[in-house]
Amino acid sequence: EPEVTQTPSHQVTQMGQEVILRCVPISNHLYFYWYRQILGQKVEFLVSFYNNEISEKSEIFDDQFSVERPDGSNFTLKIRSTKLEDSAMYFCASSPGPGGYTFGSGTRLTVV
Amino acid sequence: RKEVEQDPGPFNVPEGATVAFNCTYSNSASQSFFWYRQDCRKEPKLLMSVYSSGNEDGRFTAQLNRASQYISLLIRDSKLSDSATYLCVVSLTAGSNYKLTFGKGTLLTVNP
C-alpha cells in the first residue's frame, strides 16, 4: 500500500534554530498538507499546497513557516526560527482529490 | 463555539460492550464527514467516511444528521484492539482546498 514518508521521525533543536521537516507524498497525489498536533491537543491544519502553490494556510502558519516542493517528489516544511511552542508532532498528508487523505507517521519536533 | 466538538471522554468499557461517540460541527456548509482513529503518538487513520444515509462497516456504524449538524459512531462488540482515540473530522471543500478540521477526540479504553 502506498505510503507518505516523513523524515526525521524525531528532531530536537535549540530555540531560534531553523528546522526542515521532510515528506515524500504518494506519487500520483496532487494535494499536499501539513498538520500539527501539540501534545494532548487536537490535530490542527497548517497549510495546503496544490499546483505548486499554497492554496490555504491557517493563522498558525505565519512568516516563520514556509513550504516547498523542490523536486517533484519531496514536500518540505521549514520553520525559520523555532520557538518552544513549536514543539509538536507534525504530520504531512497527501490526497488525490477530495477525501482520500493519507497521513505520514509524523515528525516529533522538540524545541529546547 | 468550537468547529468540531466531541464527547470529552475518556470511555472505559469491557470487551463486548457497545460504545457510542457523539460529535457536533458548527459550519453548516461542511460537506464531508469522517471518523478517524489515532493510536498513542501515531498518525490519524481513516476509520470510515460518514454518509447522510448512514453507513455500516462490520461492527462500526456511522450516522450523520445534517439538520442538527450531528455525527455519531457506534462500535458494537468492542475488542481490546479498538482502544484508541476516536476523532470526528469534517471537511469544507473550497476550490482546490480539502482541509480537514478535527475534533479533539475521545479516548476509548476497552478492558479485558
Contacts between the chains, C-beta under 8 A, distances in Angstrom:
chain1	res1	chain2	res2	distance
A	31	B	96	7.2
A	31	B	98	6.1
A	33	B	99	7.5
A	33	B	100	8.0
A	35	B	100	7.7
A	41	B	104	7.0
A	42	B	87	7.9
A	42	B	102	5.0
A	42	B	103	6.5
A	42	B	104	4.3
A	42	B	105	6.7
A	43	B	38	7.9
A	43	B	44	6.1
A	43	B	87	7.1
A	43	B	100	7.9
A	43	B	102	4.2
A	44	B	102	7.4
A	45	B	99	5.1
A	45	B	100	6.7
A	45	B	101	6.9
A	48	B	96	7.9
A	48	B	97	5.0
A	48	B	98	7.2
A	48	B	99	5.8
A	50	B	96	4.3
A	50	B	97	7.4
A	51	B	96	6.9
A	55	B	95	7.0
A	55	B	96	4.8
A	55	B	97	4.6
A	56	B	94	7.8
A	56	B	97	4.4
A	56	B	99	6.0
A	89	B	41	7.2
A	91	B	43	5.6
A	91	B	44	7.4
A	95	B	98	6.1
A	97	B	98	7.3
A	98	B	32	6.6
A	98	B	91	7.4
A	98	B	93	5.5
A	98	B	98	5.2
A	99	B	32	6.0
A	99	B	34	7.8
A	99	B	49	6.7
A	99	B	91	7.4
A	99	B	98	7.2
A	101	B	46	6.9
A	101	B	98	7.7
A	101	B	100	6.7
A	103	B	43	4.1
A	103	B	44	5.6
A	103	B	45	7.3
A	104	B	43	6.4
A	105	B	42	6.8
A	105	B	43	5.3
A	106	B	42	7.5
A	106	B	43	5.4
A	108	B	41	7.7
